[in-house]
């Protein structure tokens, strides 16, 4: 499933084969389309398309080229139109100083009106900026409410503009121009987009992908953009599809069900989410602000049974490795780890355990020898470089000496010839070089994790 969050199927470019365009989109896996209003009449046509096609949703907007047509009555009319069931956003709105088809001051006035309208209606904004990046940012900072968000569509700015958009809480979408042969610099900027803020769009009929450059674009061509993003971000095409679908559902409330998962693939690994219980309460933990990792819903209604876990795995040989890593600490269910791993190893599958290192404390005994022959690699989340930081940030259940016990667990893994990786986090007060020294002295592999990056 993929979602085209920005296209203009109401344009006359599609008058001859609109039904065919929708059919091709479905066949390509496009499950939702946001048809974006770019004029007063275009907005009304978008709503009609949303009524006609089940996969189409509408946004209300006036492109900055048409800003001179915006009056107070326009805003009142849009406020009424927003009551239509499938209206999901305000946009596209913003500034375009490339052609100045509406005077700059008129564009600014209209943009402010739409920001306030979106705030009143609690709808996200679909933002347009061309040769006006600084002004767009300044206006957003001054005019939008704190919790207002949206997407910077057809992104074409530099790394600084990207950072400032992200700091404002915006999602980011690039069109199929990301696939162009001469878009090397744009692809470099795109590497800085967190997957959790990425959306897909065609901006059809404009900017068809490289394979069809110069021709009319359409939602079915979104698959070419998915392929390009998989290269840019080092994820699988399925990852990109799933992540961006979740992001679009989160932003636009598209009524897509996202059930919780026990086994969840990322790249060529399969992760097992066997518990949500944890013996740390880390300040930075994603579980406190999101139920999702790389588009997977990891909120379990209950702890899965052994049979449910085995059924969720399916054929384990499809994956490079199977990893025990969920929203909780896997070693709280040591018997499950052992039973599942025994079956996996009988199939010649590599097994990795991601742990906070509390396994001995949780089970009131040393557990490493019980993992021998069952777990090939252990990844221990040490996170910080001192006991004081650990107690303050991770808040372990087992008291002030837990940090030392985590190191002892890692040492025991190393002594027993289990490949051992220790990870730390790039938190502001963490001495990364000291972390690396601690890990190297133990004889483990060091890996730095990035704050806010999961999966």
C-alpha positions in Angstrom: 0.0 0.0 0.0 1.3 3.5 -0.9 -0.3 6.9 -0.7 0.0 9.8 -3.1 -0.4 12.8 -0.8 -0.4 15.4 -3.5 -1.8 15.4 -7.0 -4.2 17.4 -9.1 -6.6 14.9 -10.8 -9.1 17.7 -11.2 -7.0 19.3 -13.9 -8.2 19.0 -17.5 -5.1 16.9 -18.3 -7.0 14.0 -16.9 -10.4 14.7 -18.5 -10.1 12.0 -21.1 -9.0 9.1 -18.9 -9.6 9.9 -15.2 -11.2 6.5 -14.5 -8.2 4.8 -16.2 -5.8 6.8 -14.1 -7.6 5.7 -10.9 -7.6 2.1 -12.0 -3.9 2.1 -12.8 -3.2 3.7 -9.4 -5.1 0.9 -7.7 -3.2 -1.8 -9.6 0.1 -0.1 -8.6 -0.8 -0.4 -5.0 -1.9 3.2 -4.4 -4.6 2.9 -1.7 -5.2 6.6 -1.0 -4.9 9.8 -3.0 -5.1 13.3 -1.7 -6.3 15.6 -4.5 -5.0 19.0 -3.6 -7.0 22.1 -4.2 -5.1 24.9 -6.0 -7.9 27.3 -6.8 -11.4 28.0 -5.6 -13.0 26.0 -8.3 -10.3 23.4 -8.2 -11.1 22.9 -4.5 -14.7 22.3 -5.3 -13.7 19.8 -8.0 -11.4 18.0 -5.6 -14.4 17.5 -3.2 -16.5 16.1 -6.1 -13.7 13.7 -7.0 -13.5 12.5 -3.3 -17.2 11.8 -3.5 -16.8 9.9 -6.8 -13.8 7.7 -6.0 -13.4 5.8 -2.7 -9.6 6.2 -2.6 -9.6 10.0 -3.2 -9.5 12.5 -0.4 -9.6 16.3 -0.8 -7.8 19.4 0.5 -8.9 23.0 0.4 -6.5 25.5 -1.0 -5.5 28.2 -3.4 -2.1 28.2 -5.0 -0.1 31.4 -4.3 -0.3 32.1 -8.1 -4.1 32.6 -7.5 -3.8 34.4 -4.2 -5.3 37.6 -5.7 -8.6 35.6 -5.9 -8.8 35.0 -2.2 -11.3 37.1 -0.2 -12.9 36.9 3.2 -15.8 35.1 1.5 -13.3 32.5 0.2 -12.3 31.7 3.7 -15.9 31.5 4.8 -16.7 29.2 1.9 -13.8 27.0 2.7 -14.8 26.9 6.3 -18.1 25.5 5.2 -16.6 23.1 2.7 -14.3 21.7 5.4 -17.3 19.9 6.9 -17.3 17.5 3.9 -16.4 14.1 5.2 -13.3 13.5 3.1 -11.6 16.9 3.5 -8.3 16.2 5.2 -6.1 19.4 4.8 -5.8 23.0 4.0 -3.6 23.5 0.9 -1.8 24.0 -1.2 -1.0 27.4 0.3 2.2 29.4 0.7 4.4 31.7 -1.3 5.7 31.6 -4.9 8.1 34.4 -5.9 9.3 32.7 -9.0 6.7 34.2 -11.3 4.9 36.6 -8.9 1.5 36.0 -10.7 0.0 37.5 -7.6 1.7 40.5 -5.9 3.9 39.4 -3.0 1.9 41.3 -0.3 -1.3 39.7 -1.6 0.3 36.2 -1.4 1.4 36.9 2.2 -2.0 38.1 3.2 -3.7 35.0 1.8 -1.1 32.7 3.3 -1.8 34.1 6.8 -5.5 33.7 6.3 -5.0 30.0 5.4 -2.7 29.4 8.3 -5.3 30.7 10.7 -8.1 28.8 9.0 -6.1 25.5 9.3 -5.5 26.3 13.0 -9.2 26.9 13.6 -10.2 23.7 11.8 -7.4 21.6 13.3 -6.4 20.5 9.8 -2.8 20.1 8.6 -1.4 22.4 6.0 0.0 21.5 2.6 2.7 24.1 2.0 4.2 25.5 -1.2 7.4 27.5 -1.2 9.3 28.6 -4.3 12.1 31.2 -4.1 10.4 32.3 -0.8 11.8 29.9 1.8 12.9 32.5 4.3 9.6 34.3 4.2 7.6 31.1 4.4 9.5 30.1 7.6 9.2 33.5 9.2 5.4 33.6 8.6 4.9 30.1 9.9 6.9 30.9 13.1 4.8 34.0 13.7 1.4 32.9 12.6 0.9 29.2 13.2 -0.2 27.7 16.5 2.3 25.6 18.5 0.7 22.3 17.6 -0.1 23.1 14.0 1.7 21.0 11.5 1.7 20.1 7.8 3.9 19.1 4.9 6.4 21.0 2.9 5.4 19.7 -0.5 7.7 19.4 -3.6 10.7 20.1 -1.5 13.6 21.7 -3.4 15.5 23.6 -0.7 18.9 23.1 0.9 20.0 21.3 4.1 19.4 24.4 6.2 15.8 24.8 5.0 15.2 21.1 5.6 16.4 21.4 9.2 14.2 24.4 9.8 11.2 22.7 8.4 11.8 19.7 10.6 12.3 21.9 13.6 8.8 23.4 12.9 7.4 19.9 13.1 6.7 19.6 9.4 6.6 16.5 7.2 8.6 16.6 4.0 7.7 15.3 0.5 9.7 15.3 -2.7 8.1 14.8 -6.1 9.4 12.4 -8.8 12.0 15.0 -9.6 14.1 13.0 -7.0 14.5 10.4 -9.8 15.9 12.8 -12.3 19.5 12.0 -13.5 20.6 15.5 -12.7 19.1 15.5 -9.2 22.2 14.3 -7.4 22.3 17.4 -5.1 18.6 17.0 -4.2 19.2 13.3 -3.3 22.0 14.3 -1.0 19.7 16.7 0.8 17.0 14.0 0.9 19.3 11.8 2.9 18.7 14.1 5.8 14.9 13.4 5.9 14.0 11.2 8.9 11.9 8.3 7.6 9.3 9.2 10.3 8.7 12.6 8.6 8.6 11.4 5.0 5.6 11.5 2.7 5.2 10.4 -1.0 3.7 12.6 -3.7 3.6 12.8 -7.5 2.3 16.4 -7.9 0.6 14.9 -11.0 0.3 16.0 -13.8 3.6 17.6 -13.2 7.2 16.2 -12.8 6.9 12.7 -14.1 9.7 10.3 -13.0 12.9 10.0 -15.1 11.4 7.0 -17.1 8.5 9.2 -18.3 10.1 12.7 -18.1 8.4 15.2 -20.2 5.1 13.3 -20.2 2.1 13.6 -17.9 2.6 12.3 -14.4 0.0 10.2 -12.6 -0.4 8.4 -9.2 0.6 5.0 -10.5 4.1 6.3 -11.1 4.6 6.7 -7.4 6.3 3.2 -7.5 9.3 4.9 -9.1 9.6 7.3 -6.3 9.4 4.5 -3.7 12.3 2.8 -5.5 14.4 5.9 -5.4 13.7 6.6 -1.7 14.7 3.0 -0.9 18.1 3.8 -2.4 18.4 7.2 -0.7 17.5 6.0 2.8 18.9 2.4 2.7 15.6 0.8 3.3 13.5 -1.8 1.4 10.7 -0.7 -0.9 8.3 -2.3 1.5 9.8 -0.3 4.3 9.3 3.0 2.4 5.7 2.0 1.5 4.8 1.1 5.0 6.5 4.0 6.7 5.1 6.7 4.4 1.6 5.1 4.6 1.7 5.4 8.4 3.0 8.9 8.2 0.2 10.0 5.8 -2.4 8.3 7.9 -1.0 10.0 11.0 -1.0 13.5 9.4 -4.2 13.3 7.3 -6.3 10.8 9.3 -7.1 8.6 6.3 -8.9 5.9 8.3 -6.3 3.2 7.7 -6.3 0.4 10.3 -2.8 -0.4 11.6 -3.0 -3.5 13.8 -0.3 -4.3 16.3 2.4 -6.7 15.1 4.4 -9.5 16.8 6.9 -10.1 13.9 7.9 -7.0 12.0 10.4 -6.8 9.1 12.8 -3.9 8.5 15.2 -4.2 5.6 16.3 -7.9 5.5 15.8 -8.6 9.2 12.7 -9.8 11.1 12.2 -8.4 14.5 10.2 -10.1 17.2 8.0 -8.0 19.6 7.4 -10.5 22.4 6.6 -8.1 25.3 5.9 -4.4 26.0 7.2 -4.8 29.6 10.6 -3.1 30.4 12.8 -2.8 33.5 14.0 0.7 32.4 12.1 3.9 32.1 14.4 5.8 29.8 13.6 9.4 29.2 14.4 9.1 25.4 12.4 5.9 24.8 10.1 6.1 21.8 7.4 4.1 23.6 6.5 7.2 25.6 5.6 9.2 22.5 4.8 6.8 19.7 3.4 3.3 19.2 5.3 2.9 16.0 8.7 2.0 14.7 9.4 2.3 11.0 5.7 2.2 10.3 5.0 -0.9 12.5 2.5 -0.8 15.4 4.3 -2.3 18.4 1.6 -1.7 21.0 0.6 -5.2 22.1 -2.8 -5.8 23.6 -1.4 -8.8 25.4 1.8 -10.8 25.4 1.8 -13.2 22.5 1.9 -17.0 23.1 4.7 -19.1 21.8 2.4 -20.4 19.0 1.4 -16.9 18.0 5.1 -15.9 17.8 6.0 -18.9 15.7 3.0 -18.3 13.4 4.0 -14.7 13.0 7.5 -15.6 11.9 6.4 -17.7 9.0 9.4 -18.9 6.9 12.5 -17.6 8.8 14.8 -18.4 6.0 13.5 -15.4 4.1 15.5 -13.1 6.4 19.2 -12.4 7.1 18.5 -12.7 10.8 15.7 -12.9 13.4 16.0 -10.3 16.2 14.4 -10.3 19.6 13.6 -6.5 19.9 10.3 -4.9 20.7 8.9 -2.2 23.0 9.9 -4.2 26.0 12.9 -6.1 27.4 12.9 -9.6 25.8 14.7 -11.3 28.7 11.5 -10.8 30.8 10.4 -13.8 28.7 13.6 -15.8 28.7 11.8 -19.2 28.3 10.1 -17.8 25.1 13.4 -16.6 23.7 14.9 -20.1 24.3 12.0 -22.0 22.8 11.8 -19.8 19.7 15.5 -19.7 19.2 15.8 -23.4 19.4 13.4 -23.8 16.5 15.1 -21.0 14.5 18.6 -22.6 15.0 17.2 -25.9 13.8 16.5 -24.1 10.6 20.0 -22.6 10.4 18.8 -19.1 11.0 21.0 -16.4 12.7 19.5 -15.1 15.9 20.2 -11.7 17.6 19.1 -10.4 21.0 18.7 -6.7 21.6 18.6 -6.2 25.4 19.0 -3.6 28.2 21.4 -6.1 29.8 19.1 -6.7 32.8 18.6 -10.4 32.1 20.5 -11.7 35.1 18.7 -9.3 37.4 15.3 -10.1 35.9 15.7 -13.8 36.2 17.7 -13.8 39.5 20.5 -15.9 38.0 23.2 -15.7 35.3 21.5 -16.4 32.0 24.3 -16.2 29.4 25.1 -19.9 29.4 21.4 -20.6 28.7 21.7 -18.6 25.5 24.7 -20.6 24.2 23.9 -22.3 20.9 20.6 -20.3 20.7 21.7 -16.7 20.3 24.5 -15.7 17.8 24.8 -12.1 18.7 23.8 -9.9 21.6 23.3 -6.1 21.4 23.4 -4.5 24.8 21.9 -0.9 25.2 24.4 0.8 27.6 23.3 4.2 26.3 25.6 6.4 28.5 29.1 6.5 29.9 28.6 6.8 33.7 26.5 5.1 36.4 25.1 8.5 37.5 23.8 9.3 34.0 22.3 5.8 33.7 20.4 6.2 36.9 19.2 9.6 35.9 18.2 8.9 32.3 17.3 5.2 32.3 15.8 4.9 35.7 16.3 1.2 36.2 14.1 -0.9 38.4 17.0 -2.6 40.0 18.7 0.3 41.8 21.9 2.3 41.7 24.3 -0.5 40.8 22.4 -1.6 37.7 24.9 0.1 35.3 27.7 -2.2 36.7 25.4 -5.2 36.3 24.8 -4.4 32.7 28.6 -4.3 32.1 28.9 -7.6 33.9 26.3 -9.1 31.6 28.2 -7.9 28.6 31.4 -9.3 29.9 29.8 -12.7 30.5 28.6 -12.7 26.9 32.1 -12.0 25.7 33.7 -14.6 27.9 31.3 -17.2 26.5 32.2 -16.2 22.9 28.9 -14.7 22.0 29.4 -11.9 19.5 28.7 -8.8 21.6 27.8 -5.3 20.5 27.3 -2.5 23.0 25.4 0.6 21.9 25.4 4.2 23.3 23.2 7.1 22.4 24.3 10.6 21.1 22.6 12.4 24.0 23.8 15.9 24.8 25.8 15.1 28.0 27.1 11.7 26.9 30.8 11.4 26.3 30.8 9.3 23.2 34.6 8.8 23.1 34.5 7.6 26.7 31.7 5.2 25.8 33.8 3.9 22.9 36.8 3.4 25.2 34.6 1.4 27.8 33.3 -0.8 25.0 36.7 -1.4 23.4 38.3 -2.3 26.7 35.6 -4.9 27.3 36.4 -6.4 23.8 33.0 -5.7 22.4 31.8 -4.0 19.2 30.8 -0.3 19.7 27.9 1.2 17.8 26.5 4.7 18.2 22.7 5.1 18.1 21.2 8.4 16.9 18.6 10.1 19.1 15.1 9.7 17.6 16.2 7.1 15.0 14.7 3.7 15.6 14.8 0.5 13.5 
